[in-house]
Amino acid sequence: MTSIAILGYGTVGSGVAHVLDENTGEVRASAHDDVRVKAILDLREFPGDPHEKQVTHDFQTILDDPEIRVVCETMGGVNPAYEFTKKALQAGKSVCTSNKELVAKHGPELVRIARENRVSYLFEASVGGGIPILRTLEGALKSERITGITGILNGTTNYILTRMDQEGASFEDVLRQAQELGYAERDPSADIEGHDACRKIAILGSLMMGGYVDSESVPTEGITRISTADLSGAREFGMAIKLLGHCRCTDKGLDISVAPYLIGRENPLASVNGVFNAIAVDGNMLGTSMYYGQGAGRDATASAVVADVCEIVRNAGSTVPVSMSADAVELAPAGDGFRRYFLRVDGSHAQEAQAAFEGSTCKTVKGADGAEEACLLTGKLRESAFTGQLESLSGVRNWIRVLDE
């Protein structure tokens, strides 16, 4: 019998207990042992909950309990999750987490501490919810040379863009509806400004390169400037707009970013709608493979946490290896990307824009105010060259990168 503790009994933490209760036999078969919840840390009481007697308000009782071998950190945020995780690892307890903010900020240190104490620090649920993408990178694709990863990594923004595209609704209206449905937080900035996706692509880039990508160094844009006119223009070119986390190896370092991109309808990522996530991985031998599923939600995310618990229990007494170190990954210079661009300008400035970007294709759409606007699709050029040309133009409404890989 393996005893575990859950830190934080919110959405994901309660989901972990639920998965263990519902899938007892499956967990036993995977872990090669029975797994039970012995303690749950939370400030609240949970009268009537099946696990109400396991609730404690003192982390020290968990730390001092020799029977508890695995800690599931589902608190979120950096503090006190960082201190609790560090102390648990130093006490010889393995930790698994869904906390992408903590992993993105302190992952290499916590992986090192786990290794030094012959325990494990796993974080499958920190990226892609229930999609087993980290385990795939660390296992099935380990013999591949991964050259790029591109993904829809945030369900909230994907839901908003899907609704705007399919219904012509404004960003503000769809955001409000997403909040009412529980898909967006009351303060949605982490999602709509791209910070959530940034942490996730930084984790993926770290594992891909075997080092550490500091999320604060990743160029990041959200979707707040995307309008229905942009989506209409994209449709004219047979494309969709998605917020993507994107990284690829170049001869100048890792090109990594989070931003809205136009992608062709033939790209499988273009058909990923609603709150779902999808991640495409490029390998030098396999080519492109894609992993799709629920990127959030109680049971999907909890399922990934429990999968980590099972792997830790199966490998009791040793450290499950994780390809993340403190070695900083060299990043490609900003503005060095070579790609096409989508540009939307006032109709009266269409000829000026076409002259600035010779060989571009132009379409006409109606703006939010009903006025005629021109949408251009440029040829491939360096981002620094594109933005330099942009500064000389008048009537620019918006511009978006195009994903051609």
RORO-961607 format. One record per residue (C-alpha): chain; x, y, z. Coordinates in nm, 3 decimals. Example, Ala and Ser with C-alpha at 12.3 -4.5 7.8 and 13.67 -1.06 7.14 Angstrom:
! residues 2
+-------+---------+---------+---------+
| chain |      xx |      yy |      zz |
+-------+---------+---------+---------+
|     A |   1.230 |  -0.450 |   0.780 |
|     A |   1.367 |  -0.106 |   0.714 |
+-------+---------+---------+---------+
! end
This chain:
! residues 405
+-------+---------+---------+---------+
| chain |      xx |      yy |      zz |
+-------+---------+---------+---------+
|     A |   0.000 |   0.000 |   0.000 |
|     A |   0.131 |   0.345 |  -0.095 |
|     A |  -0.001 |   0.644 |   0.095 |
|     A |  -0.017 |   0.984 |  -0.072 |
|     A |  -0.108 |   1.338 |   0.028 |
|     A |  -0.289 |   1.604 |  -0.175 |
|     A |  -0.195 |   1.970 |  -0.129 |
|     A |  -0.495 |   2.184 |  -0.219 |
|     A |  -0.845 |   2.036 |  -0.244 |
|     A |  -0.978 |   2.257 |  -0.520 |
|     A |  -1.074 |   2.157 |  -0.872 |
|     A |  -0.769 |   1.944 |  -0.954 |
|     A |  -0.700 |   1.818 |  -0.601 |
|     A |  -1.054 |   1.689 |  -0.556 |
|     A |  -1.025 |   1.539 |  -0.903 |
|     A |  -0.718 |   1.340 |  -0.798 |
|     A |  -0.914 |   1.186 |  -0.509 |
|     A |  -1.205 |   1.116 |  -0.746 |
|     A |  -0.985 |   0.940 |  -1.003 |
|     A |  -0.826 |   0.725 |  -0.732 |
|     A |  -1.172 |   0.633 |  -0.597 |
|     A |  -1.325 |   0.557 |  -0.938 |
|     A |  -1.028 |   0.380 |  -1.101 |
|     A |  -0.895 |   0.183 |  -0.806 |
|     A |  -0.830 |  -0.134 |  -1.005 |
|     A |  -0.672 |   0.047 |  -1.298 |
|     A |  -0.447 |   0.246 |  -1.066 |
|     A |  -0.339 |  -0.072 |  -0.887 |
|     A |  -0.256 |  -0.239 |  -1.218 |
|     A |  -0.055 |   0.062 |  -1.336 |
|     A |   0.124 |   0.137 |  -1.010 |
|     A |   0.178 |  -0.231 |  -0.918 |
|     A |   0.046 |  -0.139 |  -0.572 |
|     A |  -0.262 |  -0.005 |  -0.399 |
|     A |  -0.268 |   0.376 |  -0.367 |
|     A |  -0.467 |   0.555 |  -0.098 |
|     A |  -0.515 |   0.917 |   0.004 |
|     A |  -0.395 |   0.954 |   0.363 |
|     A |  -0.393 |   1.334 |   0.400 |
|     A |  -0.536 |   1.639 |   0.225 |
|     A |  -0.400 |   1.984 |   0.303 |
|     A |  -0.648 |   2.270 |   0.281 |
|     A |  -0.756 |   2.564 |   0.492 |
|     A |  -1.122 |   2.471 |   0.451 |
|     A |  -1.340 |   2.193 |   0.590 |
|     A |  -1.534 |   1.961 |   0.359 |
|     A |  -1.830 |   1.818 |   0.553 |
|     A |  -1.995 |   1.531 |   0.370 |
|     A |  -1.700 |   1.474 |   0.139 |
|     A |  -1.585 |   1.109 |   0.120 |
|     A |  -1.238 |   1.227 |   0.228 |
|     A |  -1.337 |   1.479 |   0.495 |
|     A |  -1.151 |   1.284 |   0.766 |
|     A |  -0.824 |   1.306 |   0.573 |
|     A |  -0.825 |   1.687 |   0.571 |
|     A |  -0.553 |   1.862 |   0.772 |
|     A |  -0.460 |   2.228 |   0.804 |
|     A |  -0.095 |   2.166 |   0.896 |
|     A |   0.158 |   2.077 |   0.628 |
|     A |   0.405 |   1.962 |   0.894 |
|     A |   0.186 |   1.660 |   0.975 |
|     A |   0.227 |   1.547 |   0.615 |
|     A |   0.599 |   1.615 |   0.617 |
|     A |   0.647 |   1.416 |   0.939 |
|     A |   0.439 |   1.115 |   0.830 |
|     A |   0.678 |   0.839 |   0.716 |
|     A |   0.396 |   0.648 |   0.546 |
|     A |   0.329 |   0.929 |   0.295 |
|     A |   0.563 |   0.864 |   0.003 |
|     A |   0.407 |   1.079 |  -0.269 |
|     A |   0.273 |   1.435 |  -0.251 |
|     A |   0.036 |   1.571 |  -0.518 |
|     A |   0.078 |   1.948 |  -0.530 |
|     A |  -0.238 |   2.094 |  -0.682 |
|     A |  -0.239 |   2.430 |  -0.507 |
|     A |  -0.134 |   2.650 |  -0.797 |
|     A |   0.081 |   2.961 |  -0.778 |
|     A |   0.439 |   2.982 |  -0.656 |
|     A |   0.393 |   3.040 |  -0.284 |
|     A |   0.359 |   2.841 |  -0.065 |
|     A |   0.369 |   2.564 |  -0.327 |
|     A |   0.744 |   2.613 |  -0.386 |
|     A |   0.839 |   2.584 |  -0.019 |
|     A |   0.609 |   2.288 |   0.040 |
|     A |   0.742 |   2.106 |  -0.268 |
|     A |   1.105 |   2.171 |  -0.177 |
|     A |   1.058 |   2.049 |   0.180 |
|     A |   0.873 |   1.736 |   0.067 |
|     A |   1.150 |   1.643 |  -0.178 |
|     A |   1.419 |   1.707 |   0.083 |
|     A |   1.226 |   1.483 |   0.323 |
|     A |   1.245 |   1.198 |   0.072 |
|     A |   0.892 |   1.225 |  -0.064 |
|     A |   0.827 |   1.233 |  -0.439 |
|     A |   0.610 |   1.514 |  -0.575 |
|     A |   0.388 |   1.539 |  -0.881 |
|     A |   0.212 |   1.858 |  -0.980 |
|     A |  -0.023 |   2.035 |  -1.219 |
|     A |   0.137 |   2.371 |  -1.134 |
|     A |   0.281 |   2.512 |  -1.459 |
|     A |   0.374 |   2.843 |  -1.298 |
|     A |   0.591 |   2.668 |  -1.041 |
|     A |   0.749 |   2.431 |  -1.295 |
|     A |   0.824 |   2.716 |  -1.536 |
|     A |   0.992 |   2.919 |  -1.260 |
|     A |   1.164 |   2.658 |  -1.042 |
|     A |   1.152 |   2.333 |  -1.243 |
|     A |   1.528 |   2.275 |  -1.283 |
|     A |   1.597 |   2.331 |  -0.914 |
|     A |   1.318 |   2.097 |  -0.804 |
|     A |   1.423 |   1.828 |  -1.052 |
|     A |   1.778 |   1.852 |  -0.912 |
|     A |   1.662 |   1.831 |  -0.549 |
|     A |   1.452 |   1.525 |  -0.633 |
|     A |   1.750 |   1.354 |  -0.795 |
|     A |   1.976 |   1.433 |  -0.500 |
|     A |   1.724 |   1.274 |  -0.263 |
|     A |   1.654 |   0.970 |  -0.485 |
|     A |   1.290 |   1.068 |  -0.535 |
|     A |   1.100 |   1.207 |  -0.833 |
|     A |   0.950 |   1.539 |  -0.941 |
|     A |   0.697 |   1.492 |  -1.223 |
|     A |   0.465 |   1.746 |  -1.386 |
|     A |   0.271 |   1.584 |  -1.669 |
|     A |  -0.045 |   1.776 |  -1.582 |
|     A |   0.128 |   2.115 |  -1.612 |
|     A |   0.100 |   2.111 |  -1.993 |
|     A |  -0.202 |   2.009 |  -2.196 |
|     A |  -0.423 |   1.895 |  -1.908 |
|     A |  -0.496 |   1.529 |  -1.972 |
|     A |  -0.286 |   1.503 |  -2.290 |
|     A |   0.016 |   1.281 |  -2.209 |
|     A |   0.257 |   1.503 |  -2.401 |
|     A |   0.545 |   1.520 |  -2.152 |
|     A |   0.544 |   1.144 |  -2.101 |
|     A |   0.547 |   1.101 |  -2.479 |
|     A |   0.846 |   1.333 |  -2.518 |
|     A |   1.030 |   1.157 |  -2.234 |
|     A |   0.938 |   0.807 |  -2.351 |
|     A |   0.809 |   0.715 |  -2.696 |
|     A |   0.988 |   1.003 |  -2.871 |
|     A |   1.313 |   0.988 |  -2.673 |
|     A |   1.501 |   0.838 |  -2.968 |
|     A |   1.384 |   1.118 |  -3.196 |
|     A |   1.567 |   1.445 |  -3.253 |
|     A |   1.283 |   1.686 |  -3.183 |
|     A |   1.313 |   1.987 |  -3.413 |
|     A |   0.996 |   2.177 |  -3.327 |
|     A |   0.682 |   2.187 |  -3.115 |
|     A |   0.371 |   2.390 |  -3.195 |
|     A |   0.053 |   2.380 |  -2.993 |
|     A |  -0.280 |   2.524 |  -2.894 |
|     A |  -0.199 |   2.530 |  -2.524 |
|     A |  -0.479 |   2.735 |  -2.372 |
|     A |  -0.843 |   2.626 |  -2.389 |
|     A |  -0.986 |   2.962 |  -2.286 |
|     A |  -0.832 |   3.154 |  -2.574 |
|     A |  -0.915 |   2.876 |  -2.819 |
|     A |  -1.278 |   2.887 |  -2.707 |
|     A |  -1.290 |   3.264 |  -2.752 |
|     A |  -1.134 |   3.258 |  -3.100 |
|     A |  -1.361 |   2.969 |  -3.206 |
|     A |  -1.676 |   3.156 |  -3.103 |
|     A |  -1.560 |   3.478 |  -3.266 |
|     A |  -1.480 |   3.294 |  -3.589 |
|     A |  -1.796 |   3.084 |  -3.609 |
|     A |  -2.049 |   3.339 |  -3.482 |
|     A |  -1.894 |   3.676 |  -3.563 |
|     A |  -1.923 |   3.777 |  -3.196 |
|     A |  -1.694 |   4.040 |  -3.049 |
|     A |  -1.400 |   3.956 |  -2.824 |
|     A |  -1.562 |   4.135 |  -2.529 |
|     A |  -1.894 |   3.950 |  -2.565 |
|     A |  -1.735 |   3.605 |  -2.596 |
|     A |  -1.499 |   3.670 |  -2.304 |
|     A |  -1.794 |   3.762 |  -2.084 |
|     A |  -1.977 |   3.443 |  -2.188 |
|     A |  -1.663 |   3.236 |  -2.123 |
|     A |  -1.647 |   3.378 |  -1.771 |
|     A |  -2.013 |   3.298 |  -1.712 |
|     A |  -1.954 |   2.938 |  -1.827 |
|     A |  -1.646 |   2.901 |  -1.607 |
|     A |  -1.404 |   2.872 |  -1.901 |
|     A |  -1.237 |   3.202 |  -1.809 |
|     A |  -1.136 |   3.337 |  -1.469 |
|     A |  -1.278 |   3.659 |  -1.329 |
|     A |  -0.931 |   3.800 |  -1.397 |
|     A |  -0.860 |   3.641 |  -1.738 |
|     A |  -0.528 |   3.815 |  -1.803 |
|     A |  -0.310 |   3.502 |  -1.765 |
|     A |  -0.508 |   3.340 |  -2.047 |
|     A |  -0.590 |   3.623 |  -2.287 |
|     A |  -0.248 |   3.791 |  -2.257 |
|     A |  -0.074 |   3.460 |  -2.336 |
|     A |   0.107 |   3.409 |  -2.002 |
|     A |  -0.044 |   3.064 |  -1.940 |
|     A |   0.057 |   2.940 |  -2.286 |
|     A |   0.400 |   3.099 |  -2.240 |
|     A |   0.473 |   2.891 |  -1.930 |
|     A |   0.365 |   2.576 |  -2.110 |
|     A |   0.575 |   2.630 |  -2.423 |
|     A |   0.872 |   2.716 |  -2.199 |
|     A |   0.832 |   2.378 |  -2.025 |
|     A |   0.801 |   2.198 |  -2.359 |
|     A |   1.103 |   2.384 |  -2.497 |
|     A |   1.305 |   2.294 |  -2.187 |
|     A |   1.229 |   1.922 |  -2.224 |
|     A |   1.288 |   1.938 |  -2.600 |
|     A |   1.635 |   2.088 |  -2.549 |
|     A |   1.723 |   1.916 |  -2.220 |
|     A |   1.795 |   2.249 |  -2.050 |
|     A |   1.597 |   2.543 |  -1.922 |
|     A |   1.394 |   2.803 |  -2.111 |
|     A |   1.307 |   3.094 |  -1.884 |
|     A |   0.943 |   3.178 |  -1.956 |
|     A |   1.014 |   3.545 |  -1.888 |
|     A |   1.246 |   3.546 |  -2.190 |
|     A |   0.980 |   3.411 |  -2.428 |
|     A |   0.825 |   3.679 |  -2.656 |
|     A |   0.456 |   3.665 |  -2.570 |
|     A |   0.141 |   3.815 |  -2.719 |
|     A |  -0.220 |   3.740 |  -2.636 |
|     A |  -0.544 |   3.768 |  -2.831 |
|     A |  -0.681 |   4.101 |  -2.705 |
|     A |  -0.608 |   4.275 |  -3.035 |
|     A |  -0.776 |   4.010 |  -3.253 |
|     A |  -1.102 |   4.133 |  -3.409 |
|     A |  -1.379 |   3.979 |  -3.618 |
|     A |  -1.231 |   4.170 |  -3.915 |
|     A |  -0.904 |   3.978 |  -3.869 |
|     A |  -1.094 |   3.650 |  -3.864 |
|     A |  -1.290 |   3.750 |  -4.175 |
|     A |  -0.967 |   3.836 |  -4.351 |
|     A |  -0.815 |   3.503 |  -4.251 |
|     A |  -1.116 |   3.321 |  -4.395 |
|     A |  -1.069 |   3.505 |  -4.725 |
|     A |  -0.726 |   3.343 |  -4.746 |
|     A |  -0.856 |   3.000 |  -4.640 |
|     A |  -0.699 |   3.028 |  -4.296 |
|     A |  -0.787 |   3.028 |  -3.927 |
|     A |  -0.639 |   3.227 |  -3.638 |
|     A |  -0.510 |   3.039 |  -3.335 |
|     A |  -0.304 |   3.139 |  -3.033 |
|     A |   0.001 |   2.915 |  -3.059 |
|     A |   0.299 |   2.831 |  -2.847 |
|     A |   0.571 |   2.767 |  -3.100 |
|     A |   0.935 |   2.663 |  -3.078 |
|     A |   1.178 |   2.531 |  -3.335 |
|     A |   1.549 |   2.471 |  -3.359 |
|     A |   1.747 |   2.711 |  -3.576 |
|     A |   2.117 |   2.758 |  -3.636 |
|     A |   2.099 |   3.069 |  -3.416 |
|     A |   1.925 |   2.903 |  -3.120 |
|     A |   1.573 |   2.809 |  -3.019 |
|     A |   1.311 |   3.025 |  -3.189 |
|     A |   1.030 |   3.033 |  -2.932 |
|     A |   0.722 |   3.251 |  -2.889 |
|     A |   0.356 |   3.272 |  -2.802 |
|     A |   0.138 |   3.472 |  -3.038 |
|     A |  -0.170 |   3.457 |  -3.261 |
|     A |  -0.091 |   3.295 |  -3.596 |
|     A |  -0.278 |   3.245 |  -3.921 |
|     A |  -0.269 |   2.877 |  -4.017 |
|     A |  -0.399 |   2.706 |  -4.327 |
|     A |  -0.723 |   2.510 |  -4.301 |
|     A |  -0.535 |   2.199 |  -4.412 |
|     A |  -0.327 |   2.215 |  -4.093 |
|     A |  -0.486 |   1.982 |  -3.833 |
|     A |  -0.445 |   2.253 |  -3.568 |
|     A |  -0.692 |   2.472 |  -3.759 |
|     A |  -0.977 |   2.231 |  -3.682 |
|     A |  -0.909 |   2.220 |  -3.306 |
|     A |  -1.198 |   2.419 |  -3.163 |
|     A |  -1.358 |   2.512 |  -2.833 |
|     A |  -1.168 |   2.443 |  -2.511 |
|     A |  -0.959 |   2.161 |  -2.658 |
|     A |  -0.580 |   2.164 |  -2.686 |
|     A |  -0.354 |   2.005 |  -2.946 |
|     A |   0.023 |   1.980 |  -2.973 |
|     A |   0.219 |   1.898 |  -3.290 |
|     A |   0.570 |   1.759 |  -3.247 |
|     A |   0.824 |   1.747 |  -3.529 |
|     A |   1.085 |   1.472 |  -3.517 |
|     A |   1.372 |   1.422 |  -3.761 |
|     A |   1.268 |   1.062 |  -3.835 |
|     A |   0.901 |   1.041 |  -3.741 |
|     A |   0.798 |   1.366 |  -3.903 |
|     A |   0.500 |   1.543 |  -3.746 |
|     A |   0.277 |   1.375 |  -3.488 |
|     A |  -0.011 |   1.547 |  -3.310 |
|     A |  -0.160 |   1.495 |  -2.965 |
|     A |  -0.516 |   1.615 |  -2.896 |
|     A |  -0.743 |   1.623 |  -2.594 |
|     A |  -0.889 |   1.818 |  -2.308 |
|     A |  -0.643 |   2.083 |  -2.199 |
|     A |  -0.818 |   2.157 |  -1.870 |
|     A |  -1.099 |   2.033 |  -1.649 |
|     A |  -1.103 |   1.846 |  -1.321 |
|     A |  -1.091 |   1.482 |  -1.422 |
|     A |  -0.873 |   1.523 |  -1.733 |
|     A |  -0.603 |   1.713 |  -1.545 |
|     A |  -0.634 |   1.489 |  -1.239 |
|     A |  -0.590 |   1.184 |  -1.462 |
|     A |  -0.247 |   1.318 |  -1.563 |
|     A |  -0.153 |   1.375 |  -1.197 |
|     A |  -0.254 |   1.019 |  -1.109 |
|     A |  -0.054 |   0.886 |  -1.404 |
|     A |   0.252 |   1.053 |  -1.248 |
|     A |   0.166 |   0.896 |  -0.911 |
|     A |   0.157 |   0.553 |  -1.074 |
|     A |   0.492 |   0.604 |  -1.245 |
|     A |   0.651 |   0.717 |  -0.918 |
|     A |   0.513 |   0.416 |  -0.726 |
|     A |   0.627 |   0.176 |  -0.999 |
|     A |   0.976 |   0.320 |  -0.972 |
|     A |   0.991 |   0.340 |  -0.592 |
|     A |   1.344 |   0.377 |  -0.462 |
|     A |   1.475 |   0.545 |  -0.775 |
|     A |   1.437 |   0.875 |  -0.956 |
|     A |   1.224 |   0.895 |  -1.270 |
|     A |   1.451 |   1.090 |  -1.510 |
|     A |   1.334 |   1.428 |  -1.641 |
|     A |   1.514 |   1.608 |  -1.925 |
|     A |   1.525 |   1.949 |  -1.759 |
|     A |   1.844 |   2.102 |  -1.624 |
|     A |   1.961 |   2.444 |  -1.512 |
|     A |   2.160 |   2.492 |  -1.835 |
|     A |   2.011 |   2.793 |  -2.011 |
|     A |   1.887 |   2.718 |  -2.362 |
|     A |   2.025 |   2.963 |  -2.617 |
|     A |   1.739 |   3.155 |  -2.779 |
|     A |   1.738 |   3.289 |  -3.134 |
|     A |   1.754 |   3.671 |  -3.160 |
|     A |   1.418 |   3.849 |  -3.151 |
|     A |   1.297 |   3.956 |  -3.494 |
|     A |   1.500 |   3.689 |  -3.672 |
|     A |   1.203 |   3.476 |  -3.778 |
|     A |   1.150 |   3.430 |  -4.154 |
|     A |   0.782 |   3.396 |  -4.249 |
|     A |   0.477 |   3.549 |  -4.415 |
|     A |   0.255 |   3.809 |  -4.248 |
|     A |  -0.111 |   3.907 |  -4.253 |
|     A |  -0.171 |   4.281 |  -4.259 |
|     A |  -0.500 |   4.470 |  -4.228 |
|     A |  -0.518 |   4.835 |  -4.332 |
|     A |  -0.780 |   5.098 |  -4.409 |
|     A |  -0.915 |   5.053 |  -4.760 |
|     A |  -0.777 |   5.391 |  -4.866 |
|     A |  -0.423 |   5.275 |  -4.786 |
|     A |  -0.436 |   4.942 |  -4.973 |
|     A |  -0.219 |   5.055 |  -5.264 |
|     A |   0.040 |   5.203 |  -5.029 |
|     A |   0.060 |   4.874 |  -4.838 |
|     A |   0.086 |   4.667 |  -5.155 |
|     A |   0.366 |   4.888 |  -5.280 |
|     A |   0.551 |   4.843 |  -4.950 |
|     A |   0.520 |   4.465 |  -4.968 |
|     A |   0.574 |   4.378 |  -5.330 |
|     A |   0.412 |   4.053 |  -5.439 |
|     A |   0.157 |   4.048 |  -5.156 |
|     A |  -0.198 |   3.923 |  -5.213 |
|     A |  -0.485 |   4.156 |  -5.124 |
|     A |  -0.845 |   4.084 |  -5.019 |
|     A |  -1.122 |   4.321 |  -4.909 |
|     A |  -1.329 |   4.286 |  -4.590 |
|     A |  -1.569 |   4.496 |  -4.386 |
|     A |  -1.433 |   4.638 |  -4.062 |
|     A |  -1.622 |   4.651 |  -3.733 |
|     A |  -1.752 |   4.996 |  -3.827 |
|     A |  -1.868 |   4.878 |  -4.169 |
|     A |  -1.588 |   5.057 |  -4.351 |
|     A |  -1.397 |   4.880 |  -4.626 |
|     A |  -1.059 |   4.743 |  -4.523 |
|     A |  -0.781 |   4.567 |  -4.712 |
|     A |  -0.616 |   4.247 |  -4.593 |
|     A |  -0.276 |   4.156 |  -4.732 |
|     A |  -0.076 |   3.836 |  -4.721 |
|     A |   0.293 |   3.912 |  -4.773 |
|     A |   0.571 |   3.699 |  -4.907 |
|     A |   0.830 |   3.556 |  -4.666 |
|     A |   1.065 |   3.804 |  -4.500 |
|     A |   1.247 |   3.862 |  -4.175 |
|     A |   1.028 |   3.991 |  -3.896 |
|     A |   1.266 |   4.279 |  -3.835 |
|     A |   1.232 |   4.379 |  -4.201 |
|     A |   0.854 |   4.349 |  -4.190 |
|     A |   0.813 |   4.561 |  -3.877 |
|     A |   1.058 |   4.815 |  -4.018 |
|     A |   0.843 |   4.856 |  -4.330 |
|     A |   0.532 |   4.871 |  -4.114 |
|     A |   0.654 |   5.185 |  -3.940 |
|     A |   0.636 |   5.380 |  -4.266 |
|     A |   0.275 |   5.283 |  -4.344 |
|     A |  -0.045 |   5.471 |  -4.260 |
|     A |  -0.385 |   5.323 |  -4.175 |
|     A |  -0.255 |   4.999 |  -4.023 |
|     A |  -0.527 |   4.824 |  -3.819 |
|     A |  -0.347 |   4.502 |  -3.724 |
|     A |  -0.089 |   4.246 |  -3.831 |
|     A |  -0.048 |   3.876 |  -3.750 |
|     A |   0.222 |   3.620 |  -3.821 |
|     A |   0.156 |   3.327 |  -4.056 |
|     A |   0.263 |   2.973 |  -3.963 |
|     A |   0.404 |   2.810 |  -4.276 |
|     A |   0.607 |   2.525 |  -4.122 |
+-------+---------+---------+---------+
! end
